[in-house]
Amino acid sequence: MGDRSSDGRLVSRAEIAELAGVGAPAVTNWQNRHPDFPQEQRVGHKRLFRLADIVRWLDARPVPKSARGEEEPAGVTYGDRVRALSGKSGGAPVAGRAGGLAVSSPGAERQRSRSRRVLAELLEPRTVQRWGAPSLTAYLPLPMCLVFLRWAAPESWAALEDRVGAHLAVTPKGFLGEVGERSDRLLKTCGVAPAMRSALQGFEPRPTAGPPQLMAAVAGLDRDAFRDLLDAYADAARLDSRSAFTPRTVVALLSELVAPAGASGRIHDPYPRGGELLSAVVAASGDGSGLAVTAGKPDEATLRLTAMNLMLHGVTPQVDTRDVAPWPEPAERRGERADLVLANPPFNAEPGRVAAGGWRYGNPPPSNANFAWIQHVLSTLGPGGRAAVVMADNAAVSDQPRERAIRQALVEDGVVDGILALPPHLFTGTAVSACIWFLSAPSQRTEVHFINARELGELVTRTRRELSTDDVRLLGEVHRSLRDGSPVPAEARAIGRSVPVAGIARRGYSLSPVDYVSLGAYEAATPDQVESARRKLDDALELAGSADEEVRRAWERAAPGRGPEPGAGGRRNVLLQDLCKVQPGPSPSLLNPAMYSEDGPVRVVLPKHLRNRRIHGSEDTRISARDAQQLERFLLSEDDILCTRTGTVGPVALVGADGAGSLYNGNLLRLHDFEPGVDPRFVLAHLSLPGTQAWIKDRAAMSTVDSIKTSAMKQLPVPLPPYEEQRRIGKLLRVLDDQVAAHQQAAAAADAARGELATLLTDTAAAPTAHRPGAVPAPCTDHDIDHHTEEETEDE
């Protein structure tokens, strides 16, 4: 990655400390003790340093072993740290120059969390009202312009800070005019029509509106705050699928698939929306040097957002005024062509007036513009160029005669490299699922690769799905393996394969991955595998039998009628707060899903892991040791109790020995440090009672979203028997829980053994053509296709 010397960005001592992951005194010591430390520059009343000079100086200073993060290799320098955070939006990891090592930026996640907190305050209704904006939608250009100036024009930002900080009687109204004027002046450099000053001049700020306070808040926002503002704008304006911005998870996937280490040459997006696809590639490329970025012109408003997004990443885009859809004619592109085209055009949009001839692969139908977009993208590619285009699913399978004929022509001309079927619910504003088409210049291609990612990702809300980092990595590996003709990773063979053009022809030129890659494929079990499954079932049944015997003995020892009568010695009515401490989990600003990974050493328990009064499945949710160190007070101990406090309130679990040292998230309450004479197992039994569960749910229902407050939970009444009776009750119920768990394990083993045996028996009776997950499905044959001899007529 190149350093950012081209943009001359200026940074303060505090920013250097944040970027380098050190304390502010360390920067002062570097400056005082080392004569070759870069010279400071005075900008108004501030003392700043050129970031490029700082990076070069820090490249010679390795990070000591004691100060290295868990993911940082030996030899990493402070320059690598600074470069990683300043070279990517939001501080995502990038490749450092020292040895080409992948370096994670210390403090990046904390900075991202702080930025989101500051932005939330800037978007509060009282702030919108203070600045006199008629609505949140109308207000958003103000923070957008400020973030734009902050990152795209450091000198202009510093000058604005000087004017505001020097008490030169800059009124809020005058401040708005100056912010708009500076933004418009910068946008004019890439040929974008100015409009920000007029948008901000419509505000009627109150006397309490403070430009210095607003500037100070925006100074705490990172580059990725601009994307946060785009998302806020999309929500506030209720953008439809034609105008909505490409979801972050799709942006991350496209960047990984086409330019994981950035790109070079000329890149183009004919329908840039908010410039999110182009900016992702620019960010992956480091400083954007060597890139020529062009964008189409769907409309002036989104073009301004595209220009701002790219310029704050260090690249000034060129606006292609000829690239305006719908196109009056399919004229071949003149002048410079692109090396890489990324596009997320509107799904199934009406094409408007298009010429009836001149399209290389056939006239698009009048019903939608999907294949007008595909052909337009291909017309922009130069020799050796490639493209990735997001398309609605129906483009790959449509029976419309014109579209089927165009697909045939595209495949036979060798311009379709591959198709990836995305999982549903990725896009807001539409229920239509989508595919990514990988295209290139015409070639003698003899096969097309298909990837079926329909089952990847997880629902983060009832209607929205996201791909995990591991999903993106896996799809990138599969795509590159299939594209390059190298072996596909074993765990990925069930989702990707290459298909000869002849096989696609037999499918009627369908380009839907689900026609070629079956997620339900399997391979018959071998006799050895069936025998192994049977042994596992025997072991599980033996364990269940032991649990049954233990329950029988415990019941005889401790059940009513065989020991002290319940209530013997008297019970006392107490509150939960008298028995233990009640501690809520860490807030999202301390522990958020972005910190989770599958390979960190410290597990995180979530509400979904609480089942049958035990913790199950938390092995896949982990964080790094460095992050866990900041959350030490939330580490679990054996015999702690966890309670779900939001959403589906009520489920509880006792922390066992294997759960000690784990963390828990903010949707859980922790009961710990039990008083002498209190058995946690009895408290767990009381929390599990139907009456107790009803008590908790009643109090949780008092808020808008079901959630029980810590203060309310502390008031839970507990009829506490003597300690020996607590132990007797707790032990009996605990062995019953063991019995439940053992029988569930036996049932799962029986189901697995049954499945293995079924594949062996049915495979013996049928032709051995089935496949197991992980195996490559058999190539389709003529027998796979229903041949239709009837002529189909085109619906005009």
Secondary structure, 3 states (H helix, E strand, C coil): CCCCCCCCCEECHHHHHHHHCCCHHHHHHHHHHCCCCCCCEEECCEEEEEHHHHHHHHCCCECCHHHCCCCCCCCCEHHHHHHHHHCCHHHCCEECCHHHCEECCCCHHHHHHHHHHHHHHHCCHHHHHHCCCCCHHHHCHHHHHHHHHHHHCHHHHHHHHHHHHCCCCCCHHHHHHHHHHHHHHHHHCCCCCCCHHHHHHCCCCCCCCCHHHHHHHHCCCCCCHHHHHHHHHHHHHCCCCCCCCCCHHHHHHHHHHHCCCCCCEEEEECCCCCCHHHHHHHHHCCCCCCEEEEECCCCHHHHHHHHHHHHCCCCCCEECCCCCCCCCCCCCCCCCCEEEEEECCCCCCCCCCCCCCCCCCCCCCCCCCHHHHHHHHHHHEEEEEEEEEEEECHHHHCCCHHHHHHHHHHHHCCCEEEEEECCCCCCCCCCCCEEEEEEECCCCCCEEEEEECCCCCEECCCCCEECCHHHHHHHHHHHHHHHHCCCCCHHHCCCEEEEEHHHHHHCCCCCCHHHCCCCCCCCCCCHHHHHHHHHHHHHHHHHHHHHHHHHHHHHHHHCCCCCCCCCCCCCEEEEHHHHCEEEECCCCCCCCHHHCECCCCEEEECHHHEECEEECCHHHCEECHHHHHCCHHHCCCCCCEEEECECCCCCEEECCHHHCCCEECCCEEEEECCCCCCCHHHHHHHHHCHHHHHHHHHHHCCCCCCECCHHHHHCCEEEECCHHHHHHHHHHHHHHHHHHHHHHHHHHHHHHHHHHHHHHHHHHHCCCCCCCCCCCCCCCCHHHCCCCCCCCCCCC
